[in-house]
Amino acid sequence: MNTTPSSHSSSATRALVLAGAGAAGNAWQLGLIAGLAEAGVDLTEADLIIGTSAGSTVAAQVTSGMPPAELFAAIRSEPVGPHGPRPGSPPPNGWQRNGSGPAASTRPQLSGPQYMNWSDEIIATATDAADMRRRIAAAALERDESGGAAGARWREVVSARLPRNRWPRRRVLIPALDARTGDPVVFDRDSGVELVDAVAASTSAMIPYPIGDNRYLNGGYRRSSNADLATGCARVVVLEPFGGRSRTPREWGMDLETQVAELRAGGSRVRTIFPDAGAGDVFNANALDPSTRRPAAEGGYAQAHALADDLAEFWG
């Protein structure tokens, strides 16, 4: 299995970076992309798309052939109860297959605060980024007592999010972490891994996702946003739901600001886009809550129209 992407800098002019942030981050990015497309700025035309964690789902969705407007409309049509989508509710047309619905929004045995507390404790004991990755990987392997059943369930959840399970012709990179070694990996269409498995690996948080004999964890452990994978691209747009914040020490170099500086030093022009107040206060430990999806998506859609003119000139 090849998990090292081939060189892309010679042919890629524009890159789109889609970062993670749970249910809220997925929805905000889809709303923003839909709003920009309506205003004449099609970010999905990027030569290279990099998707991390929730952003890997967005990458698979927007390169599936389903128009961004339909993906956005599906989020707005999700039936929502006091605690998110009502389990067992019949989905509207296209809802179950495009990233919405109970199966797509619910992560088995995982809450945002639970995950944050678990990972914060590990980060606090680590000496550097590599040590953090090794500790996270070991702790996640120790948690998995399902004998592979958790991975099978997670594959079903992720598969329900994707309009199709084929790598697109457009170049897509999906980072993850090898849970056996703690080493970063990057999946692409030449990795010998199905798209649904790459996305499931990149979105797996506290329990490793199995692919063959290997186990993988969330792509955000490689580096926040993973914008550095766009090195060599002339123009880079980064959608970052968490506003560029990092939970790791600055000297580790995991943060988005460091990656943007590296890209610019290499000659790339970079635009970072963060949620504005219109998306609501949802980009926090509760970002996994399905009830955050509609306000986040609508906030992104509205924000897009304010950004469109300036971004159109940059995106070309």
Summary of the structure (lengths in Angstrom):
residues: 316
radius of gyration: 17.8
end to end distance: 36.6
largest distance: 51.7
contacts: 1142
relative contact order: 0.22
helix: 45%
strand: 13%
